[in-house]
Amino acid sequence: MKRRNFIKRTLGGASLLSWKALSSGIQDESRMEDFHSSNQRKRAREIGIRIGDLKTGFYNAITDVEGVKVGHATIVKGEGKGAVRTGVTVVLPNKNIQEENLYASYFNLNGWGEMTGIAPIEQTGRLESPIFLTGTLNVGIVYDAAVEYLTKNNNKDHGTIAAPIIAECDDSSLSDSRKRMITGKDVFKAIESARGGLVEEGAVGGGTGMVTFDFKGGIGTSSRIIPMKDREFTLGILVMANTSIRSQLRIDGFPVGKKIKGYEYEEGKSKSIILIAATNAPLLPFQLKKIAKRVALGLAQTGATSNTGSGDIILAFSTANKLPRGHSHEFLRIQSINDFWITPFYLATVEATQEAVINALTTSHTVVGRDGNTAYGLPLDQVQKIIKKYEILKEKHLE
């Protein structure tokens, strides 16, 4: 967000936030600019792509949902044969998810992938674990580390440990995944690095070895603000994108993938995508299931069709109702939005999902992986020209 836009959101130009919060926002903006300039990559909005009509959150990220944090551990080792390009990304839903469970639900759009810990969520409607995103053959190692983390942080003995949520995509086109180079220390590093605010995107963490629409993919995020009478709610999306082929890529409705020239990538097997939705709105599990299904609609806006062999799995959770773990409380006091008022959240979900996937593309730099396999960063200059051309044609058609 540009500093002038931040000021516009305050009353009469005078910030309603503390100086600490204001200076933090300015510093975060500076860090984001430094990060992008050093990597010569930009988010969709920085190259003029504005998807949808709703306002974004301050950071345009899943971390705009208060309490949600994201951390990464990136592993890049070797060149050529046996090179490793992998990692792990963690989403911390709140400060202590084990003791303060949250309502959650999931949707299996195309089940050729894995997300552990789903059965308990479907049974109870509760999220009890951080969410870890990684490469397919890393799942077991990340699961072991997650159990160790949850065990060490289980301050109260409830007799059981929550089942960790580990989701995967196949990064073997760029990484020698059979080496299984990730370690428990990498998982702990991702957890310890988890922060609110700006989220590093692209070829980072679990997204290090991912390929999307035959270009370099990875981690992407976006958010939307949903106004409701006298208050606002936030909905954020984070994706680990490893899906689809170039010819299917659509950006803001335009068939961009078919028009890009050069940067050829040898098509591999069908890929996958993991999508996480978070909101501070008080939604119940059956409502979160409907949000998860709208995430699938947002993915479809990018042109992805969930091909056979693609593991496309969606998890949605709400931070509003804090649910004490165990059976110490006979009754729970919870809030819920009237289901007749939920429609605006569907629009927010579709917009934020589409933008999160596009951000994963625009922020990812070219990566040379195992055996010299190369996934090129999406050519932003071409994308801008293609979209501009389609916009001009659209305006002429409307005249």
C-alpha positions as CSV (number, residue, x, y, z in Angstrom):
1,M,0.0,0.0,0.0
2,K,1.3,3.4,-0.9
3,R,1.8,5.8,2.0
4,R,-0.6,8.4,0.6
5,N,-3.4,5.7,0.5
6,F,-2.7,4.8,4.1
7,I,-3.2,8.4,5.1
8,K,-6.4,8.6,3.0
9,R,-7.9,5.8,5.2
10,T,-7.5,8.0,8.3
11,L,-9.9,10.7,9.5
12,G,-9.0,14.0,7.9
13,G,-5.5,12.8,7.2
14,A,-4.8,12.4,10.9
15,S,-4.1,8.8,11.8
16,L,-6.4,7.1,14.3
17,L,-3.7,4.6,15.0
18,S,-0.8,5.0,17.4
19,W,2.5,6.3,16.1
20,K,3.9,2.9,16.8
21,A,1.3,1.3,14.5
22,L,1.8,4.0,11.9
23,S,5.6,3.8,11.9
24,S,5.3,0.0,11.7
25,G,3.1,0.3,8.6
26,I,5.5,2.7,6.9
27,Q,8.4,0.4,7.8
28,D,6.6,-2.6,6.4
29,E,5.9,-0.7,3.2
30,S,9.6,0.1,2.9
31,R,10.5,-3.5,3.5
32,M,8.1,-4.6,0.8
33,E,9.5,-2.1,-1.7
34,D,13.1,-3.2,-0.8
35,F,12.1,-6.9,-1.2
36,H,10.5,-6.4,-4.6
37,S,13.2,-4.2,-6.0
38,S,15.9,-6.7,-5.0
39,N,14.0,-9.5,-6.6
40,Q,12.7,-7.4,-9.6
41,R,9.3,-9.0,-9.0
42,K,6.0,-7.3,-8.2
43,R,2.6,-8.1,-6.9
44,A,-0.4,-8.0,-9.3
45,R,-1.6,-4.6,-8.2
46,E,1.9,-3.1,-8.6
47,I,1.8,-3.8,-12.3
48,G,-1.8,-2.5,-12.7
49,I,-3.8,-5.6,-12.3
50,R,-6.7,-4.8,-10.0
51,I,-9.0,-7.8,-9.5
52,G,-12.5,-7.2,-8.3
53,D,-14.2,-4.3,-6.6
54,L,-13.9,-4.9,-2.9
55,K,-11.2,-3.1,-0.8
56,T,-8.2,-5.2,0.2
57,G,-6.9,-5.3,3.8
58,F,-3.9,-3.2,4.8
59,Y,-1.3,-5.8,3.7
60,N,-3.6,-7.5,1.1
61,A,-2.7,-10.8,2.7
62,I,-4.1,-13.5,4.9
63,T,-2.4,-11.8,7.8
64,D,-4.9,-9.0,7.6
65,V,-7.0,-11.4,9.6
66,E,-5.9,-10.4,13.1
67,G,-3.9,-13.1,14.9
68,V,-2.9,-15.0,11.7
69,K,0.8,-15.4,11.2
70,V,2.8,-16.9,8.3
71,G,6.4,-18.3,8.3
72,H,8.7,-20.0,5.8
73,A,11.8,-22.1,5.7
74,T,13.4,-22.3,2.2
75,I,15.8,-25.0,1.1
76,V,18.0,-24.5,-1.9
77,K,20.9,-26.9,-2.3
78,G,23.1,-27.9,-5.3
79,E,22.8,-27.5,-9.0
80,G,22.0,-29.8,-11.9
81,K,21.5,-33.5,-11.0
82,G,20.3,-33.9,-7.5
83,A,19.5,-30.3,-6.9
84,V,17.0,-29.6,-4.2
85,R,14.4,-26.7,-4.3
86,T,11.9,-27.3,-1.5
87,G,10.8,-25.9,1.9
88,V,7.9,-25.5,4.3
89,T,5.4,-22.8,5.0
90,V,3.4,-22.6,8.2
91,V,0.1,-20.7,8.9
92,L,-0.4,-20.1,12.6
93,P,-4.2,-19.4,13.0
94,N,-3.8,-17.8,16.5
95,K,-1.5,-17.6,19.4
96,N,-2.2,-21.0,20.8
97,I,-4.4,-23.1,18.5
98,Q,-4.1,-26.1,20.8
99,E,-5.8,-24.5,23.7
100,E,-8.1,-22.1,21.7
101,N,-9.5,-24.2,18.9
102,L,-11.3,-22.5,16.0
103,Y,-14.2,-23.5,13.7
104,A,-13.1,-24.8,10.4
105,S,-14.1,-26.9,7.4
106,Y,-12.6,-28.1,4.2
107,F,-13.5,-28.9,0.6
108,N,-11.9,-31.6,-1.5
109,L,-12.1,-30.1,-5.0
110,N,-9.9,-32.8,-6.5
111,G,-8.5,-35.4,-4.2
112,W,-5.3,-36.4,-5.9
113,G,-3.3,-35.0,-3.0
114,E,-2.9,-35.1,0.7
115,M,-4.0,-32.9,3.7
116,T,-3.6,-34.8,7.0
117,G,-5.8,-34.1,10.0
118,I,-9.0,-33.7,7.9
119,A,-11.0,-36.5,9.5
120,P,-11.1,-34.8,12.9
121,I,-12.1,-31.4,11.3
122,E,-14.9,-33.1,9.5
123,Q,-16.0,-34.9,12.7
124,T,-15.8,-31.9,15.1
125,G,-15.7,-28.8,13.0
126,R,-12.6,-27.7,15.0
127,L,-9.1,-26.6,13.9
128,E,-6.6,-27.7,16.6
129,S,-3.3,-27.4,14.8
130,P,-1.1,-25.0,12.8
131,I,-1.3,-25.6,9.0
132,F,1.9,-26.7,7.2
133,L,2.5,-26.6,3.4
134,T,5.3,-28.5,1.8
135,G,6.4,-30.9,-1.0
136,T,4.8,-34.3,-1.3
137,L,7.7,-36.5,0.0
138,N,8.3,-34.1,2.9
139,V,4.9,-34.8,4.5
140,G,6.2,-37.5,6.9
141,I,9.1,-35.5,8.1
142,V,7.0,-32.3,8.6
143,Y,4.3,-34.4,10.4
144,D,6.9,-35.7,12.9
145,A,8.2,-32.2,13.6
146,A,4.7,-30.9,14.0
147,V,3.9,-33.6,16.5
148,E,7.1,-32.7,18.4
149,Y,6.1,-29.0,18.4
150,L,2.6,-29.7,19.5
151,T,3.8,-32.0,22.3
152,K,6.3,-29.5,23.6
153,N,3.6,-26.7,23.6
154,N,0.9,-28.8,25.1
155,N,0.8,-27.0,28.5
156,K,-2.3,-28.9,29.7
157,D,-2.4,-32.7,29.5
158,H,-5.7,-33.5,27.7
159,G,-4.6,-37.0,27.1
160,T,-4.2,-36.5,23.3
161,I,-2.3,-34.3,20.9
162,A,-4.1,-32.6,18.0
163,A,-3.6,-34.2,14.6
164,P,-1.3,-31.9,12.6
165,I,-2.5,-30.4,9.3
166,I,0.1,-31.1,6.7
167,A,-0.8,-30.3,3.0
168,E,1.4,-31.1,0.0
169,C,2.0,-30.4,-3.7
170,D,4.5,-32.3,-5.9
171,D,7.7,-30.2,-6.3
172,S,9.7,-33.0,-8.0
173,S,10.0,-31.2,-11.4
174,L,12.4,-28.7,-9.8
175,S,13.6,-30.6,-6.7
176,D,15.1,-34.1,-6.2
177,S,12.4,-34.8,-3.8
178,R,13.5,-38.3,-3.1
179,K,16.5,-36.9,-1.1
180,R,14.0,-35.6,1.5
181,M,16.4,-32.9,2.5
182,I,13.9,-31.1,4.8
183,T,14.5,-31.6,8.6
184,G,12.7,-30.9,11.8
185,K,14.9,-27.9,12.3
186,D,13.5,-26.4,9.1
187,V,10.0,-26.9,10.4
188,F,10.8,-25.2,13.7
189,K,12.5,-22.4,11.8
190,A,9.3,-21.8,9.8
191,I,7.3,-21.7,13.0
192,E,9.7,-19.4,14.8
193,S,9.8,-17.0,11.7
194,A,6.0,-16.8,11.6
195,R,4.9,-13.1,11.7
196,G,1.8,-11.0,11.0
197,G,2.0,-8.2,8.5
198,L,3.8,-8.6,5.2
199,V,3.9,-12.1,3.8
200,E,6.8,-13.1,1.6
201,E,5.5,-14.6,-1.6
202,G,6.7,-16.6,-4.7
203,A,9.5,-19.1,-4.6
204,V,9.7,-19.3,-0.9
205,G,9.0,-21.9,1.8
206,G,6.7,-24.7,0.6
207,G,6.4,-22.8,-2.7
208,T,10.1,-23.0,-3.6
209,G,9.8,-25.8,-6.1
210,M,6.3,-25.2,-7.4
211,V,5.3,-24.6,-11.0
212,T,2.0,-22.9,-11.9
213,F,0.5,-22.5,-15.4
214,D,3.9,-23.7,-16.7
215,F,5.6,-20.7,-15.0
216,K,7.3,-20.4,-11.6
217,G,4.6,-20.5,-9.0
218,G,4.6,-20.8,-5.2
219,I,3.1,-18.9,-2.3
220,G,0.6,-16.1,-3.0
221,T,-1.9,-14.3,-0.8
222,S,-4.6,-11.6,-0.9
223,S,-7.4,-10.3,1.3
224,R,-10.7,-8.4,1.1
225,I,-12.7,-6.2,3.4
226,I,-16.5,-7.1,3.8
227,P,-18.6,-4.2,5.1
228,M,-21.6,-5.1,7.2
229,K,-23.8,-2.3,8.7
230,D,-21.7,-0.7,11.4
231,R,-18.6,-2.9,11.2
232,E,-16.2,-4.6,8.8
233,F,-14.9,-8.1,8.5
234,T,-11.8,-9.4,6.8
235,L,-11.2,-12.5,4.7
236,G,-7.8,-13.6,3.5
237,I,-6.5,-16.3,1.2
238,L,-3.1,-18.0,1.0
239,V,-2.2,-20.5,-1.7
240,M,0.6,-22.8,-2.5
241,A,0.2,-22.9,-6.3
242,N,1.5,-25.7,-8.4
243,T,-1.4,-26.1,-10.9
244,S,-2.5,-26.1,-14.5
245,I,-0.9,-25.3,-17.9
246,R,-0.1,-22.1,-19.7
247,S,-2.8,-22.1,-22.2
248,Q,-5.4,-22.1,-19.4
249,L,-4.1,-19.0,-17.6
250,R,-6.6,-16.2,-17.4
251,I,-5.9,-12.9,-15.5
252,D,-8.9,-10.8,-14.6
253,G,-10.9,-12.6,-17.3
254,F,-8.4,-12.2,-20.1
255,P,-6.7,-15.3,-21.8
256,V,-3.2,-14.1,-21.1
257,G,-1.5,-17.5,-21.1
258,K,-2.3,-18.1,-24.8
259,K,-0.7,-14.8,-25.8
260,I,2.6,-15.0,-24.0
261,K,5.6,-15.8,-26.3
262,G,8.8,-17.6,-25.4
263,Y,9.7,-19.0,-22.0
264,E,8.9,-22.5,-22.9
265,Y,8.5,-25.0,-20.2
266,E,8.3,-28.8,-20.8
267,E,4.9,-29.8,-19.5
268,G,5.1,-32.3,-16.7
269,K,2.5,-34.3,-15.0
270,S,-0.7,-32.8,-13.6
271,K,0.0,-30.6,-10.5
272,S,-1.8,-29.5,-7.4
273,I,-2.8,-26.4,-5.4
274,I,-3.5,-26.0,-1.7
275,L,-5.7,-23.0,-0.7
276,I,-6.3,-21.7,2.8
277,A,-9.0,-19.2,3.7
278,A,-9.2,-17.3,7.0
279,T,-11.7,-14.8,8.3
280,N,-12.5,-12.9,11.5
281,A,-16.2,-13.2,10.8
282,P,-18.1,-15.5,13.2
283,L,-18.9,-18.3,10.8
284,L,-19.8,-21.8,11.8
285,P,-18.4,-25.0,10.1
286,F,-21.3,-25.4,7.7
287,Q,-20.8,-21.8,6.6
288,L,-17.0,-22.2,6.3
289,K,-17.7,-25.3,4.1
290,K,-19.5,-22.9,1.7
291,I,-16.6,-20.4,1.8
292,A,-14.3,-23.3,0.9
293,K,-16.4,-24.1,-2.1
294,R,-16.3,-20.4,-3.2
295,V,-12.5,-20.6,-3.1
296,A,-12.9,-23.2,-5.8
297,L,-14.8,-20.6,-7.9
298,G,-12.0,-18.1,-7.4
299,L,-9.5,-20.7,-8.6
300,A,-11.6,-21.3,-11.7
301,Q,-11.4,-17.6,-12.5
302,T,-7.7,-18.1,-13.2
303,G,-8.5,-20.8,-15.8
304,A,-7.5,-23.8,-13.7
305,T,-9.7,-26.8,-14.3
306,S,-8.5,-29.3,-11.6
307,N,-7.1,-31.9,-14.0
308,T,-7.0,-35.6,-13.2
309,G,-4.0,-36.1,-11.0
310,S,-4.2,-32.6,-9.5
311,G,-4.6,-32.5,-5.7
312,D,-6.7,-29.3,-5.1
313,I,-7.7,-29.1,-1.5
314,I,-9.2,-26.2,0.4
315,L,-9.3,-25.4,4.2
316,A,-11.3,-22.5,5.7
317,F,-11.3,-21.3,9.3
318,S,-12.7,-18.5,11.4
319,T,-10.8,-16.8,14.2
320,A,-13.9,-15.3,15.8
321,N,-15.1,-18.0,18.2
322,K,-12.5,-19.3,20.6
323,L,-13.3,-22.8,21.6
324,P,-11.6,-24.2,24.8
325,R,-10.1,-27.6,24.2
326,G,-11.4,-30.6,26.1
327,H,-14.6,-31.1,28.0
328,S,-14.3,-28.6,30.8
329,H,-17.2,-26.6,29.5
330,E,-20.7,-28.1,29.2
331,F,-21.9,-25.2,27.1
332,L,-20.2,-22.8,24.7
333,R,-21.2,-19.3,24.0
334,I,-20.7,-18.7,20.3
335,Q,-21.7,-16.1,17.7
336,S,-22.7,-16.6,14.1
337,I,-23.6,-14.4,11.1
338,N,-27.1,-15.0,10.0
339,D,-26.7,-17.3,7.0
340,F,-28.9,-15.0,4.9
341,W,-26.2,-12.3,5.2
342,I,-23.3,-14.4,4.1
343,T,-23.4,-13.7,0.3
344,P,-20.9,-10.8,0.4
345,F,-18.3,-13.2,1.8
346,Y,-18.7,-15.3,-1.3
347,L,-17.7,-12.4,-3.5
348,A,-14.7,-11.5,-1.2
349,T,-13.6,-15.2,-1.4
350,V,-13.7,-15.4,-5.2
351,E,-11.8,-12.1,-5.6
352,A,-9.1,-12.8,-3.0
353,T,-8.5,-16.3,-4.3
354,Q,-8.0,-15.2,-7.8
355,E,-5.6,-12.5,-6.8
356,A,-3.7,-14.8,-4.4
357,V,-3.0,-17.2,-7.3
358,I,-1.9,-14.4,-9.6
359,N,0.4,-13.0,-6.9
360,A,2.0,-16.4,-6.6
361,L,2.9,-16.0,-10.3
362,T,3.9,-12.4,-10.5
363,T,6.2,-12.5,-7.4
364,S,8.0,-15.7,-8.3
365,H,11.4,-15.4,-10.0
366,T,12.9,-17.8,-12.4
367,V,14.2,-21.0,-10.7
368,V,16.7,-23.5,-12.2
369,G,16.2,-26.8,-10.5
370,R,17.2,-30.5,-10.7
371,D,18.8,-31.6,-14.0
372,G,18.7,-28.0,-15.2
373,N,14.9,-28.0,-15.3
374,T,13.9,-24.3,-15.5
375,A,10.6,-22.7,-14.5
376,Y,10.6,-19.1,-15.7
377,G,9.1,-16.2,-13.8
378,L,6.0,-14.9,-15.5
379,P,7.1,-12.2,-18.0
380,L,5.5,-9.2,-16.4
381,D,6.2,-6.9,-19.3
382,Q,4.3,-9.1,-21.7
383,V,1.5,-9.6,-19.2
384,Q,1.0,-5.8,-18.9
385,K,1.0,-5.3,-22.7
386,I,-1.5,-8.2,-23.2
387,I,-3.9,-7.0,-20.6
388,K,-3.7,-3.4,-21.9
389,K,-4.5,-4.6,-25.4
390,Y,-7.6,-6.6,-24.1
391,E,-8.7,-3.6,-22.0
392,I,-8.6,-1.3,-25.1
393,L,-10.6,-3.8,-27.1
394,K,-13.1,-4.1,-24.3
395,E,-13.6,-0.4,-24.1
396,K,-14.1,-0.1,-27.9
397,H,-16.7,-2.9,-27.7
398,L,-18.6,-1.1,-25.0
399,E,-18.7,2.2,-26.9
